[in-house]
Amino acid sequence: MSSNKNALIRYKTLDKCLKNTYKQYTLEDLIDECSEALFEFEGKESFVSKRTVQLDLQNMRSEKFGYEAPIEVYERKYYRYSDPDYSIHNISVNENDLKAMNNAIQILKQFKDFSMFKEMNGVIQKLEDSIHSTSQKSIIHLDKNEQLKGLEHIDVLYENILNKKVLKICYKSFKAREENFLTVHPQLLKEYNNRWFLICWHKKAIYNLALDRIISIETDDDTEYIDKDFDADRYFGEVIGATVSETQRPQNVVFFVNSQHAPYVKTKPFHHSQEIIEEDENGTTFKICVQLNFELERMILGMGEFLTVLAPRKLKQRIAKSISIAHSNYQSQNTTAEEL
């Protein structure tokens, strides 16, 4: 049993004893009560030390957990609450606390469809019912698209990563003509830009599989799982998004953003390596060190005419080509519109 669970059981037991006005409890009595309570939960002998109970009483008296319990010692040896109506379960909550709880609940509800949070559904509902009287509407809203294809795979993948199971996945990328069957060792679930990916070990490399392109998943109990001790921060540290190249080195990407939109890039950097090279009344020149990938290009194109890539030349040419094609598309649309 975890130490946190043990502490909660002890606090609950001490609370029951301290509010009992029909019996007197010495410190030794409280130790015995806590030891017995833990025995009932664990089913084995569990001795609680004198020091542990003394610290518990001290914590309950303090503001550490918000209890501030009125514990007193009378007749120089017995413990009780000076207020017979007090209980750690009757702690008052002010309006600000209720508002904070409400916003926390709204965040938790964003994850209600994940199996790992299903046990929390009842708790969340109880909390929501308890604070409903505040009529406080949510002031936090997270971006969520429940129509995304592939979300139905998250629970299965999560459980198999947790239990270190090898998977046989039927997968078909957008470019493939036919579906492929892959035996993979799942390591991590990755979310980027409201899209989910499975990071897994396949043959001799790390693969990135988009969940919306997974057709089916089966557990392979005959193959031994390979745990790569995957470090997500290190693996994704040199990229924007979820596409990582095993062979490509990160490059210095230099770009200029006009003065009107530069504050947006300053306050929400493209990458943790971002730094300012130069700044004047016309705008700001930034530099990031990342691999060149699709997500980077998509982010740059999303800034439209407000951003200009200065280096490297290869990326600059790609962006220029994309803008040129987009311009041609609009030109052809204008011609068609005039004909109609």
C-alpha positions in Angstrom: 0.0 0.0 0.0 1.3 3.5 -0.9 2.5 5.8 1.9 -0.1 8.3 0.8 -2.9 5.8 1.3 -1.5 4.8 4.7 -1.5 8.4 5.8 -5.1 8.9 4.7 -6.2 5.9 6.7 -4.3 7.2 9.8 -5.8 10.6 9.5 -9.3 9.2 9.2 -8.7 6.9 12.2 -7.3 9.8 14.3 -10.3 12.0 13.3 -12.7 9.3 14.5 -10.9 8.9 17.8 -10.5 12.7 18.5 -14.2 13.4 18.0 -15.3 10.5 20.1 -16.6 12.2 23.4 -17.4 8.8 25.0 -13.8 7.5 25.3 -10.5 8.9 26.3 -7.4 8.3 24.1 -3.8 8.5 25.1 -1.0 8.7 22.5 -0.5 5.0 22.9 -4.2 4.4 22.3 -4.1 6.4 19.1 -1.0 4.4 17.9 -2.9 1.1 18.6 -6.0 2.4 16.7 -4.0 3.4 13.7 -2.1 0.1 13.7 -5.4 -1.8 13.9 -7.0 0.2 11.1 -4.0 -0.5 8.8 -4.2 -4.2 9.6 -7.9 -4.2 8.6 -7.0 -2.7 5.2 -3.8 -4.6 4.4 -4.6 -7.9 6.1 -1.2 -8.1 7.8 0.5 -6.8 10.9 1.3 -3.1 10.5 3.0 -1.3 13.4 2.7 2.5 13.4 5.5 4.3 15.3 5.0 6.9 18.0 6.9 9.4 15.8 4.5 8.8 12.9 1.4 9.5 14.9 3.0 12.6 16.5 3.7 13.9 13.0 0.2 13.1 11.9 -1.3 15.1 14.8 1.1 18.0 14.0 0.0 18.0 10.3 -3.6 17.9 11.2 -3.1 20.9 13.5 -1.3 22.9 10.8 -2.4 24.5 7.6 -0.4 22.0 5.5 -3.5 20.1 4.4 -6.1 22.8 5.2 -7.3 21.0 8.4 -6.2 23.3 11.2 -7.7 20.8 13.5 -8.3 22.1 17.1 -6.5 19.1 18.8 -5.8 19.6 22.5 -4.2 17.5 25.3 -6.2 17.5 28.5 -5.3 16.1 31.9 -1.7 16.0 30.5 -2.2 12.7 28.6 -5.5 12.5 26.7 -6.2 13.8 23.1 -9.4 15.3 21.7 -10.9 18.1 19.6 -11.5 21.2 21.7 -14.5 21.7 19.4 -16.7 18.6 19.7 -18.4 19.4 16.4 -15.2 19.5 14.4 -14.1 16.8 11.9 -11.6 16.9 9.1 -14.5 15.8 6.8 -16.4 19.0 7.6 -13.9 21.6 6.4 -15.6 24.7 5.1 -14.9 25.7 1.5 -15.1 29.4 0.5 -16.4 30.8 -2.8 -12.9 31.1 -4.4 -12.2 27.4 -3.5 -15.5 26.4 -5.2 -14.6 28.3 -8.3 -11.2 26.8 -8.5 -12.7 23.3 -8.0 -15.2 24.0 -10.8 -12.5 24.9 -13.2 -10.5 21.8 -12.2 -13.6 19.7 -12.9 -14.0 21.1 -16.3 -10.5 20.2 -17.2 -10.9 16.6 -15.8 -14.1 16.2 -17.9 -12.0 16.7 -21.1 -10.5 13.3 -20.4 -13.7 11.4 -19.4 -13.6 9.2 -22.4 -10.2 7.7 -21.6 -10.4 4.4 -19.8 -7.7 5.4 -17.3 -10.1 8.2 -16.2 -13.3 6.2 -16.2 -13.1 5.4 -12.5 -13.0 9.2 -11.9 -16.4 9.7 -13.7 -18.4 9.1 -10.5 -16.1 11.3 -8.4 -16.2 14.1 -11.0 -20.0 13.9 -11.0 -20.2 14.1 -7.2 -17.8 17.1 -7.2 -19.9 18.8 -9.9 -23.1 18.2 -8.0 -21.6 19.5 -4.8 -20.5 22.8 -6.2 -23.5 23.3 -8.5 -25.0 25.7 -6.1 -22.3 28.3 -7.0 -23.8 28.6 -10.5 -20.2 29.2 -11.6 -19.8 28.5 -15.3 -16.6 27.1 -16.6 -14.0 29.8 -17.5 -11.6 27.3 -19.0 -12.1 25.6 -22.4 -9.7 23.2 -23.9 -9.7 22.5 -27.6 -11.2 19.1 -28.3 -12.4 17.4 -31.4 -14.5 14.3 -30.5 -15.0 13.4 -34.2 -11.3 12.7 -34.7 -10.8 9.3 -36.3 -8.5 6.9 -34.3 -9.5 8.0 -30.8 -11.1 4.6 -30.2 -7.6 3.1 -30.2 -6.3 5.2 -27.4 -7.6 3.0 -24.6 -6.2 -0.3 -26.1 -2.8 1.3 -26.8 -2.6 2.8 -23.4 -3.3 -0.5 -21.7 -0.8 -2.4 -23.8 2.0 0.2 -23.3 1.3 0.0 -19.5 1.4 -3.8 -19.5 4.4 -3.9 -22.0 2.6 -6.0 -24.7 3.7 -6.5 -28.3 1.1 -5.6 -30.9 0.2 -6.6 -34.4 -1.2 -3.5 -36.1 -2.9 -3.3 -39.5 -1.9 0.1 -40.8 -2.4 2.1 -44.0 -0.8 5.4 -44.6 -2.3 8.0 -46.8 0.3 7.3 -49.5 0.1 3.5 -49.4 -2.0 1.6 -51.9 -2.4 -1.4 -49.5 -2.5 -1.9 -45.8 0.5 -3.2 -43.9 0.8 -5.5 -41.0 3.4 -4.4 -38.4 4.6 -6.2 -35.3 5.5 -3.3 -32.9 6.6 -2.7 -29.4 4.5 0.4 -28.2 6.4 2.9 -26.2 4.4 6.2 -26.0 1.2 7.9 -27.0 1.9 11.4 -28.4 -0.5 14.2 -29.1 0.3 17.1 -31.4 -2.1 19.7 -32.9 -5.2 17.7 -31.8 -3.9 14.5 -33.5 -2.6 11.4 -31.8 0.4 9.2 -32.7 1.8 5.9 -31.4 5.5 5.9 -31.0 6.8 2.3 -31.2 9.8 0.1 -31.9 9.5 -1.9 -35.1 12.4 -4.1 -36.3 15.4 -1.8 -35.7 13.9 1.7 -35.5 11.4 3.9 -33.8 8.2 4.3 -35.8 5.6 7.0 -35.6 2.1 5.7 -36.4 -0.9 8.1 -36.7 -3.9 6.6 -34.9 -6.3 7.7 -37.6 -4.5 5.4 -40.0 -4.6 2.3 -37.8 -7.2 -0.2 -39.0 -7.0 -2.9 -36.3 -4.9 -3.9 -33.3 -4.2 -7.4 -31.9 -2.0 -8.4 -29.0 1.0 -10.7 -29.8 1.6 -12.8 -26.7 4.2 -15.0 -28.4 6.8 -12.2 -28.9 8.9 -10.8 -26.1 8.4 -7.1 -25.5 11.3 -4.8 -26.0 11.3 -1.8 -23.6 13.4 1.0 -25.1 13.2 3.1 -21.9 11.9 5.8 -24.2 12.8 9.4 -23.3 10.1 11.6 -25.0 11.7 14.9 -24.1 15.0 13.9 -25.7 13.4 12.2 -28.7 11.2 15.2 -29.6 13.6 17.8 -28.4 14.9 18.8 -31.8 11.6 18.9 -33.8 8.3 20.7 -34.0 5.5 18.2 -34.0 5.7 14.5 -34.0 7.8 13.6 -37.1 11.4 12.8 -36.2 14.1 11.7 -38.7 16.7 9.3 -37.4 19.3 10.5 -39.9 18.6 14.3 -40.2 20.5 16.7 -38.1 18.8 19.8 -36.7 19.5 23.0 -38.6 19.4 26.7 -37.8 16.1 28.1 -39.2 16.2 31.9 -39.5 13.0 33.8 -40.2 11.7 37.4 -40.1 8.3 38.3 -38.6 6.9 41.8 -39.2 6.4 44.1 -36.2 2.7 43.6 -36.0 2.9 39.8 -35.5 6.4 39.5 -33.8 4.9 39.8 -30.3 2.8 36.6 -30.9 5.9 34.7 -31.8 7.8 36.1 -28.8 5.2 35.1 -26.3 4.5 31.7 -27.9 7.8 30.5 -29.3 7.9 28.0 -32.2 10.4 25.9 -30.3 12.3 26.0 -27.0 15.5 26.8 -28.9 14.0 30.1 -30.2 16.1 33.2 -29.8 16.0 36.8 -31.2 18.8 37.7 -33.6 17.8 41.2 -34.5 15.0 43.6 -34.0 14.0 47.0 -35.4 10.9 49.0 -36.1 10.0 46.8 -39.1 10.0 43.5 -37.2 12.1 40.8 -35.5 14.5 38.1 -36.9 14.3 34.8 -35.0 16.3 31.6 -35.0 15.4 28.1 -34.0 17.4 24.9 -34.3 15.2 22.1 -35.5 14.9 19.3 -38.0 13.1 20.3 -41.2 9.8 18.5 -41.3 6.2 18.8 -42.5 5.0 20.3 -39.2 7.6 23.0 -39.3 6.6 24.0 -42.9 2.9 23.9 -41.9 3.5 26.3 -39.0 5.5 28.7 -41.2 2.8 28.7 -43.9 0.2 29.3 -41.2 1.8 32.7 -40.6 1.2 33.6 -44.3 2.6 36.9 -45.5 3.7 38.0 -41.9 6.7 35.6 -41.9 9.6 35.3 -44.3 12.1 32.4 -44.1 15.7 33.6 -44.5 17.6 30.3 -44.0 18.3 27.6 -44.8 18.0 27.9 -48.6 16.3 24.5 -49.0 13.5 25.4 -46.6 13.1 28.9 -48.1 12.7 27.3 -51.6 10.1 24.8 -50.3 8.0 27.6 -48.7 8.3 29.8 -51.8 7.1 26.9 -54.0 4.1 26.2 -51.7 3.1 29.9 -51.7 3.5 30.0 -55.5 1.3 26.9 -56.0 -1.3 28.4 -53.6 -1.3 31.6 -55.6 -1.8 29.7 -58.8 -4.7 27.9 -57.3 -6.4 31.2 -56.4 -5.7 32.5 -59.9 -7.3 29.6 -61.5 -10.3 29.9 -59.2 -10.7 33.5 -60.2 -10.7 32.6 -63.9 -13.3 29.9 -63.3 -15.5 32.2 -61.2 -15.5 34.8 -64.0 -16.5 32.2 -66.5 -19.4 31.2 -64.3 
